Amino acid sequence: MTQVRERIQVTGDKLVETIKKLVHEGNVRKLIIRDGERTVMEIPLTVAAVGVLAAPLLAAIGAFAALASDYTLEVERRGEKK
């Protein structure tokens, strides 16, 4: 299995909504939230952790979103086996 990384530019008001959508897709292994080049938060996602930690995690992300206007999400996904 390979890992694929992508970067998504998002404004603070869309950060939580975008993360919810990515988590719902189910193939995301890790999210890295960056403000410029600074890593604000790095979140490994597993099926068990998403169910238990989703609400507090999204609340913390919402607090970060209120502090700045532009973020970059680095998304690490499980890729197709070649």
N, CA, C and O atoms as a GROMACS GRO file, in nm:
protein
  328
    1MET      N    1   0.085  -0.118   0.000
    1MET     CA    2   0.000   0.000   0.000
    1MET      C    3   0.090   0.124   0.000
    1MET      O    4   0.189   0.130   0.073
    2THR      N    5   0.056   0.221  -0.080
    2THR     CA    6   0.133   0.344  -0.088
    2THR      C    7   0.064   0.454  -0.009
    2THR      O    8  -0.053   0.442   0.028
    3GLN      N    9   0.138   0.561   0.015
    3GLN     CA   10   0.082   0.678   0.082
    3GLN      C   11   0.088   0.795  -0.014
    3GLN      O   12   0.189   0.818  -0.080
    4VAL      N   13  -0.020   0.869  -0.020
    4VAL     CA   14  -0.031   0.983  -0.108
    4VAL      C   15  -0.049   1.107  -0.022
    4VAL      O   16  -0.130   1.106   0.071
    5ARG      N   17   0.024   1.213  -0.052
    5ARG     CA   18   0.010   1.339   0.022
    5ARG      C   19  -0.044   1.446  -0.070
    5ARG      O   20  -0.006   1.455  -0.187
    6GLU      N   21  -0.132   1.528  -0.016
    6GLU     CA   22  -0.181   1.643  -0.091
    6GLU      C   23  -0.191   1.762   0.003
    6GLU      O   24  -0.202   1.746   0.125
    7ARG      N   25  -0.187   1.880  -0.055
    7ARG     CA   26  -0.200   2.004   0.023
    7ARG      C   27  -0.327   2.076  -0.020
    7ARG      O   28  -0.357   2.087  -0.138
    8ILE      N   29  -0.401   2.124   0.080
    8ILE     CA   30  -0.526   2.195   0.054
    8ILE      C   31  -0.519   2.329   0.125
    8ILE      O   32  -0.500   2.334   0.247
    9GLN      N   33  -0.533   2.438   0.052
    9GLN     CA   34  -0.540   2.572   0.111
    9GLN      C   35  -0.683   2.596   0.157
    9GLN      O   36  -0.777   2.574   0.082
   10VAL      N   37  -0.699   2.641   0.281
   10VAL     CA   38  -0.833   2.664   0.335
   10VAL      C   39  -0.831   2.782   0.430
   10VAL      O   40  -0.734   2.804   0.503
   11THR      N   41  -0.940   2.859   0.428
   11THR     CA   42  -0.953   2.971   0.521
   11THR      C   43  -1.002   2.919   0.655
   11THR      O   44  -1.058   2.810   0.664
   12GLY      N   45  -0.980   2.998   0.760
   12GLY     CA   46  -1.016   2.957   0.895
   12GLY      C   47  -1.161   2.919   0.911
   12GLY      O   48  -1.193   2.826   0.984
   13ASP      N   49  -1.250   2.990   0.843
   13ASP     CA   50  -1.394   2.961   0.858
   13ASP      C   51  -1.434   2.830   0.792
   13ASP      O   52  -1.541   2.777   0.823
   14LYS      N   53  -1.354   2.775   0.703
   14LYS     CA   54  -1.384   2.649   0.635
   14LYS      C   55  -1.300   2.532   0.687
   14LYS      O   56  -1.316   2.419   0.640
   15LEU      N   57  -1.212   2.557   0.785
   15LEU     CA   58  -1.119   2.455   0.831
   15LEU      C   59  -1.190   2.334   0.890
   15LEU      O   60  -1.165   2.222   0.847
   16VAL      N   61  -1.278   2.354   0.987
   16VAL     CA   62  -1.346   2.242   1.052
   16VAL      C   63  -1.434   2.166   0.953
   16VAL      O   64  -1.436   2.043   0.953
   17GLU      N   65  -1.505   2.239   0.869
   17GLU     CA   66  -1.591   2.175   0.768
   17GLU      C   67  -1.510   2.087   0.674
   17GLU      O   68  -1.551   1.976   0.641
   18THR      N   69  -1.394   2.136   0.630
   18THR     CA   70  -1.307   2.061   0.540
   18THR      C   71  -1.254   1.935   0.609
   18THR      O   72  -1.248   1.829   0.548
   19ILE      N   73  -1.214   1.948   0.735
   19ILE     CA   74  -1.162   1.832   0.809
   19ILE      C   75  -1.271   1.727   0.828
   19ILE      O   76  -1.244   1.608   0.814
   20LYS      N   77  -1.392   1.769   0.862
   20LYS     CA   78  -1.502   1.674   0.876
   20LYS      C   79  -1.523   1.596   0.747
   20LYS      O   80  -1.544   1.474   0.750
   21LYS      N   81  -1.518   1.666   0.635
   21LYS     CA   82  -1.537   1.601   0.505
   21LYS      C   83  -1.425   1.500   0.478
   21LYS      O   84  -1.451   1.390   0.429
   22LEU      N   85  -1.301   1.537   0.509
   22LEU     CA   86  -1.188   1.447   0.485
   22LEU      C   87  -1.196   1.323   0.573
   22LEU      O   88  -1.170   1.212   0.527
   23VAL      N   89  -1.232   1.341   0.701
   23VAL     CA   90  -1.244   1.227   0.792
   23VAL      C   91  -1.355   1.134   0.745
   23VAL      O   92  -1.342   1.012   0.755
   24HIS      N   93  -1.463   1.191   0.696
   24HIS     CA   94  -1.575   1.110   0.648
   24HIS      C   95  -1.537   1.023   0.528
   24HIS      O   96  -1.594   0.916   0.509
   25GLU      N   97  -1.441   1.068   0.448
   25GLU     CA   98  -1.396   0.989   0.333
   25GLU      C   99  -1.336   0.856   0.375
   25GLU      O  100  -1.346   0.757   0.302
   26GLY      N  101  -1.273   0.852   0.492
   26GLY     CA  102  -1.226   0.726   0.547
   26GLY      C  103  -1.088   0.678   0.505
   26GLY      O  104  -1.036   0.586   0.568
   27ASN      N  105  -1.027   0.735   0.404
   27ASN     CA  106  -0.895   0.687   0.362
   27ASN      C  107  -0.782   0.780   0.406
   27ASN      O  108  -0.669   0.767   0.359
   28VAL      N  109  -0.812   0.874   0.495
   28VAL     CA  110  -0.711   0.968   0.544
   28VAL      C  111  -0.641   0.905   0.665
   28VAL      O  112  -0.706   0.860   0.759
   29ARG      N  113  -0.509   0.902   0.661
   29ARG     CA  114  -0.430   0.845   0.770
   29ARG      C  115  -0.378   0.952   0.864
   29ARG      O  116  -0.365   0.928   0.984
   30LYS      N  117  -0.349   1.072   0.811
   30LYS     CA  118  -0.292   1.177   0.895
   30LYS      C  119  -0.328   1.313   0.837
   30LYS      O  120  -0.331   1.332   0.715
   31LEU      N  121  -0.356   1.408   0.927
   31LEU     CA  122  -0.379   1.547   0.889
   31LEU      C  123  -0.275   1.633   0.956
   31LEU      O  124  -0.248   1.617   1.076
   32ILE      N  125  -0.216   1.724   0.881
   32ILE     CA  126  -0.122   1.821   0.938
   32ILE      C  127  -0.177   1.959   0.905
   32ILE      O  128  -0.200   1.992   0.788
   33ILE      N  129  -0.199   2.039   1.009
   33ILE     CA  130  -0.250   2.174   0.990
   33ILE      C  131  -0.133   2.269   1.003
   33ILE      O  132  -0.062   2.270   1.104
   34ARG      N  133  -0.112   2.350   0.899
   34ARG     CA  134   0.000   2.444   0.897
   34ARG      C  135  -0.051   2.587   0.882
   34ARG      O  136  -0.147   2.614   0.810
   35ASP      N  137   0.016   2.676   0.951
   35ASP     CA  138  -0.006   2.820   0.938
   35ASP      C  139   0.123   2.873   0.878
   35ASP      O  140   0.221   2.894   0.950
   36GLY      N  141   0.125   2.895   0.748
   36GLY     CA  142   0.250   2.927   0.680
   36GLY      C  143   0.334   2.801   0.677
   36GLY      O  144   0.288   2.696   0.633
   37GLU      N  145   0.458   2.810   0.725
   37GLU     CA  146   0.546   2.694   0.731
   37GLU      C  147   0.544   2.629   0.870
   37GLU      O  148   0.605   2.524   0.890
   38ARG      N  149   0.474   2.691   0.964
   38ARG     CA  150   0.469   2.640   1.102
   38ARG      C  151   0.360   2.535   1.116
   38ARG      O  152   0.246   2.558   1.076
   39THR      N  153   0.395   2.419   1.173
   39THR     CA  154   0.297   2.315   1.199
   39THR      C  155   0.220   2.352   1.325
   39THR      O  156   0.278   2.366   1.432
   40VAL      N  157   0.088   2.366   1.311
   40VAL     CA  158   0.002   2.401   1.423
   40VAL      C  159  -0.044   2.275   1.494
   40VAL      O  160  -0.045   2.270   1.618
   41MET      N  161  -0.083   2.174   1.417
   41MET     CA  162  -0.135   2.051   1.475
   41MET      C  163  -0.111   1.937   1.378
   41MET      O  164  -0.128   1.952   1.257
   42GLU      N  165  -0.072   1.821   1.432
   42GLU     CA  166  -0.055   1.701   1.352
   42GLU      C  167  -0.144   1.594   1.414
   42GLU      O  168  -0.132   1.562   1.532
   43ILE      N  169  -0.234   1.538   1.333
   43ILE     CA  170  -0.336   1.447   1.384
   43ILE      C  171  -0.331   1.315   1.310
   43ILE      O  172  -0.368   1.309   1.193
   44PRO      N  173  -0.284   1.208   1.376
   44PRO     CA  174  -0.294   1.076   1.313
   44PRO      C  175  -0.438   1.028   1.327
   44PRO      O  176  -0.497   1.040   1.434
   45LEU      N  177  -0.495   0.974   1.221
   45LEU     CA  178  -0.633   0.929   1.225
   45LEU      C  179  -0.640   0.778   1.209
   45LEU      O  180  -0.584   0.721   1.116
   46THR      N  181  -0.710   0.715   1.301
   46THR     CA  182  -0.741   0.573   1.289
   46THR      C  183  -0.890   0.560   1.311
   46THR      O  184  -0.954   0.650   1.365
   47VAL      N  185  -0.946   0.451   1.271
   47VAL     CA  186  -1.090   0.431   1.283
   47VAL      C  187  -1.134   0.444   1.429
   47VAL      O  188  -1.234   0.509   1.457
   48ALA      N  189  -1.061   0.383   1.523
   48ALA     CA  190  -1.098   0.389   1.664
   48ALA      C  191  -1.087   0.531   1.719
   48ALA      O  192  -1.176   0.577   1.789
   49ALA      N  193  -0.978   0.599   1.686
   49ALA     CA  194  -0.955   0.733   1.740
   49ALA      C  195  -1.056   0.833   1.687
   49ALA      O  196  -1.097   0.922   1.761
   50VAL      N  197  -1.097   0.820   1.563
   50VAL     CA  198  -1.191   0.915   1.505
   50VAL      C  199  -1.324   0.910   1.580
   50VAL      O  200  -1.383   1.014   1.608
   51GLY      N  201  -1.371   0.791   1.612
   51GLY     CA  202  -1.499   0.778   1.681
   51GLY      C  203  -1.495   0.835   1.821
   51GLY      O  204  -1.592   0.897   1.864
   52VAL      N  205  -1.387   0.815   1.895
   52VAL     CA  206  -1.377   0.856   2.034
   52VAL      C  207  -1.340   1.003   2.048
   52VAL      O  208  -1.392   1.071   2.136
   53LEU      N  209  -1.251   1.052   1.965
   53LEU     CA  210  -1.196   1.185   1.982
   53LEU      C  211  -1.253   1.292   1.891
   53LEU      O  212  -1.209   1.407   1.896
   54ALA      N  213  -1.348   1.259   1.808
   54ALA     CA  214  -1.394   1.352   1.706
   54ALA      C  215  -1.443   1.485   1.762
   54ALA      O  216  -1.398   1.590   1.717
   55ALA      N  217  -1.532   1.485   1.858
   55ALA     CA  218  -1.590   1.610   1.909
   55ALA      C  219  -1.487   1.700   1.976
   55ALA      O  220  -1.478   1.817   1.940
   56PRO      N  221  -1.406   1.650   2.073
   56PRO     CA  222  -1.306   1.738   2.134
   56PRO      C  223  -1.199   1.784   2.035
   56PRO      O  224  -1.151   1.898   2.043
   57LEU      N  225  -1.164   1.696   1.943
   57LEU     CA  226  -1.063   1.730   1.843
   57LEU      C  227  -1.113   1.842   1.752
   57LEU      O  228  -1.039   1.936   1.724
   58LEU      N  229  -1.236   1.832   1.707
   58LEU     CA  230  -1.292   1.936   1.621
   58LEU      C  231  -1.310   2.068   1.697
   58LEU      O  232  -1.297   2.175   1.638
   59ALA      N  233  -1.338   2.061   1.826
   59ALA     CA  234  -1.347   2.184   1.907
   59ALA      C  235  -1.211   2.253   1.916
   59ALA      O  236  -1.203   2.375   1.906
   60ALA      N  237  -1.105   2.175   1.934
   60ALA     CA  238  -0.970   2.232   1.939
   60ALA      C  239  -0.931   2.292   1.805
   60ALA      O  240  -0.870   2.399   1.800
   61ILE      N  241  -0.965   2.225   1.698
   61ILE     CA  242  -0.936   2.276   1.563
   61ILE      C  243  -1.014   2.404   1.539
   61ILE      O  244  -0.962   2.498   1.478
   62GLY      N  245  -1.138   2.410   1.585
   62GLY     CA  246  -1.219   2.531   1.572
   62GLY      C  247  -1.156   2.648   1.643
   62GLY      O  248  -1.164   2.762   1.596
   63ALA      N  249  -1.094   2.623   1.758
   63ALA     CA  250  -1.026   2.730   1.832
   63ALA      C  251  -0.908   2.785   1.751
   63ALA      O  252  -0.886   2.906   1.748
   64PHE      N  253  -0.831   2.696   1.687
   64PHE     CA  254  -0.722   2.740   1.601
   64PHE      C  255  -0.775   2.820   1.482
   64PHE      O  256  -0.716   2.921   1.442
   65ALA      N  257  -0.885   2.775   1.427
   65ALA     CA  258  -0.942   2.840   1.310
   65ALA      C  259  -0.980   2.985   1.340
   65ALA      O  260  -0.974   3.070   1.251
   66ALA      N  261  -1.019   3.012   1.463
   66ALA     CA  262  -1.058   3.148   1.499
   66ALA      C  263  -0.938   3.242   1.509
   66ALA      O  264  -0.954   3.364   1.504
   67LEU      N  265  -0.818   3.187   1.523
   67LEU     CA  266  -0.699   3.269   1.544
   67LEU      C  267  -0.634   3.324   1.417
   67LEU      O  268  -0.570   3.428   1.422
   68ALA      N  269  -0.650   3.257   1.307
   68ALA     CA  270  -0.585   3.301   1.184
   68ALA      C  271  -0.679   3.278   1.066
   68ALA      O  272  -0.781   3.210   1.079
   69SER      N  273  -0.643   3.334   0.953
   69SER     CA  274  -0.736   3.327   0.841
   69SER      C  275  -0.701   3.223   0.736
   69SER      O  276  -0.792   3.170   0.672
   70ASP      N  277  -0.575   3.192   0.715
   70ASP     CA  278  -0.536   3.099   0.609
   70ASP      C  279  -0.453   2.985   0.664
   70ASP      O  280  -0.357   3.007   0.738
   71TYR      N  281  -0.490   2.863   0.628
   71TYR     CA  282  -0.418   2.744   0.670
   71TYR      C  283  -0.390   2.657   0.550
   71TYR      O  284  -0.454   2.669   0.445
   72THR      N  285  -0.294   2.568   0.566
   72THR     CA  286  -0.270   2.462   0.468
   72THR      C  287  -0.291   2.330   0.539
   72THR      O  288  -0.233   2.306   0.645
   73LEU      N  289  -0.375   2.246   0.482
   73LEU     CA  290  -0.394   2.111   0.533
   73LEU      C  291  -0.309   2.018   0.449
   73LEU      O  292  -0.322   2.015   0.327
   74GLU      N  293  -0.223   1.942   0.514
   74GLU     CA  294  -0.149   1.836   0.446
   74GLU      C  295  -0.223   1.707   0.479
   74GLU      O  296  -0.238   1.673   0.596
   75VAL      N  297  -0.267   1.637   0.378
   75VAL     CA  298  -0.347   1.517   0.396
   75VAL      C  299  -0.267   1.397   0.348
   75VAL      O  300  -0.225   1.392   0.233
   76GLU      N  301  -0.247   1.300   0.437
   76GLU     CA  302  -0.179   1.176   0.400
   76GLU      C  303  -0.286   1.068   0.388
   76GLU      O  304  -0.358   1.040   0.484
   77ARG      N  305  -0.296   1.009   0.270
   77ARG     CA  306  -0.399   0.909   0.242
   77ARG      C  307  -0.336   0.774   0.211
   77ARG      O  308  -0.221   0.764   0.170
   78ARG      N  309  -0.416   0.672   0.231
   78ARG     CA  310  -0.376   0.539   0.185
   78ARG      C  311  -0.399   0.537   0.035
   78ARG      O  312  -0.508   0.569  -0.012
   79GLY      N  313  -0.298   0.500  -0.038
   79GLY     CA  314  -0.310   0.493  -0.182
   79GLY      C  315  -0.338   0.351  -0.228
   79GLY      O  316  -0.340   0.257  -0.149
   80GLU      N  317  -0.360   0.340  -0.356
   80GLU     CA  318  -0.382   0.208  -0.416
   80GLU      C  319  -0.250   0.133  -0.424
   80GLU      O  320  -0.145   0.192  -0.449
   81LYS      N  321  -0.256   0.003  -0.403
   81LYS     CA  322  -0.137  -0.080  -0.416
   81LYS      C  323  -0.103  -0.093  -0.564
   81LYS      O  324  -0.188  -0.127  -0.646
   82LYS      N  325   0.024  -0.066  -0.597
   82LYS     CA  326   0.065  -0.070  -0.737
   82LYS      C  327   0.126  -0.203  -0.772
   82LYS      O  328   0.167  -0.224  -0.887
   0.00000   0.00000   0.00000
